[in-house]
């Protein structure tokens, strides 16, 4: 094929691809004109639904705001605590102006009615729809005290951050109320659209547009089954109404629906009967346009096939190049340098030669480097691993793939493998590089620390082509770093955790305790200054070690840990639930063990006395600093009252200014 022939062939292809879009545009224009009336009608329906939905959202916001405002009033909280009717006038004022509000109730924490704005519910009776966790907005339900179905909006009444009761605004959707006025009537020009509310039990309000309450059986199940917004937990329920709209069709209906902001259990739905369809003449015109488009596409396909047929030899040669063995000596057989195909083949031969040189250079660098290299080709799903990596680790290139994280994970601990897969997934998703450190099992069976760095390579359109990475053996440096870190966490003399490490570990234990209790003991050696002054600091150091060993026997292998806060102060964290149940006995046993004493290096029998303060989480506090401070306060109570004993903290200890260190240091 000569250059001119290919040139004109490509021009023909371009002409065809210009005609086809024109036909498509014509078809779209025809359909657009046919559906104009329907689009206007649907736009009117959606706009009207949004207006109604915003009104509904504003109305529910008013009810929840009223309940929240009442719950925060002092007169309401006082009424709950006293059981009186002091708040009756206040709650009655909130029901005025909306005939749909049937009643405003004040309940105590057990659901007993303290007051009723309209006195329709007997005071002292049990609230008939009380739940342990009162919903912010309940479902529509039947009531014994009112003559119509209703729902309630509730809010907790808090005193000193403790729930003492509830405010319940009872609302009816029946005729005359604001809800009925908001839902009433049809709102499109042809009068075919109406709006309804659906609660969490499937009750439908005003579906027929007559202000009546209807049940799930009367709502077309075919419509409800096609409304994913009703059950989609990922929807942002706090977003504005316009951001939570789901439009669509179900059977002969068009619908627009969404979530009422800040009311997670209720939905609104606008429903309009569908149009009659597209006229037959329009369908015929559309069919003609489609036939013309198909004919043009077939013509374009024929011309392109002719061009591709002339390139068959070139494609065959390209498929014969074996990338597994690098770039082979195979090259294109250029028969005509003057043709466009011949020019392409010559250029590609030059490119293959350059790539072969670069490939050899890449492999040489990999052999000379101490770093271990790898490369994952996403198109060919092929992994290259440098020889030094294969010699050190039992890696299998044929089974490796980064698309699902299978590469190093089989040589890692489960924890490191999970972290590695998460890191790889994040890297591929963001198409950026990352670095991390992992432990990998070597061929000798030893776990070796490696630094892992990888980068994504993309084409100009952003499509991922390769991941290139390097692993570096950092085992010696990492182990030295861990040793230094471990030494920095311990008190040198007692070999217990130092203050900062103990506090950090206790804070972590409190965060993950769940429903379990945690005990904290603060131990201080009695008359330690006297021991130092009489026997010398070397014996004092022995006493510190003796106390630390005694504590360690009580917490080691029991899930607990201990630390030295300096001087003769020690703190223990107890997590074993049996030990916590017997914490007082445990403290007494330690006091007895310490008093039995030990023989010093100078042959002197040293009997050690100690005072212990005890606190519990969550009984006394959930804050790490308060738990330690309270146990310290309880310990000073023992110091003040005879020493060599234990004391469980009570709040009165913190209120007494006497609890200062009686030993004066």
Secondary structure, DSSP 8 states (H G I E B T S, - for coil): --HHHHHHHHHHHHHHHHHHHHHHHHHHHHHHHHTHHHHHHHHHHHHHHHHHHHHHHHHHHHHHHHHHHHHH-HHHHHHHHH--STTHHHHHHHHTT-TTEEEEEEEETTSBEEEETTS-S-TTSB-TT--SS--SB---B--SSSSS-BEEEEEEEEETTEEEEEEEEEE--STTSHHHHHH-S--STTS-EEEEEE-TT--EESTTSSS-EE-GGGS-HHHHTT-GGGT-TTS-TTS-GGGGEEEEEETTEEEEEEE-TT-TT-EEEEEEE------HHHHHHHHHHHHHHHHHHHHHHHHHHHHHHHTHHHHHHHHH--GGGSS-S-----S-TTSHHHHHHHHHHHHHHHHHHHHHHHHHHHHH-SSEEEEEETTTTEEEE-HHHHHHS---GGG-BTTTTBTTGGGS-HHHHHHHHHHHHHHHHHT--EEEEEEEE-TTS-EEEEEEEEEEEE-TT--EEEEEEEEEE-HHHHHHHHHHHHHHTB-TTT-SB-HHHHHHHHHHHHHT-TT--EEEEEEEETTHHHHHHHH-HHHHHHHHHHHHHHHHHHHTTTT-EEEEEETTEEEEEE--HHHHHTHHHHHHHHHHHHHH-EE-TTS-EE---EEEEEEEETTT-S-HHHHHHHHHHHHHHHHHTTSSSEEE--THHHH-TT-S-TT--
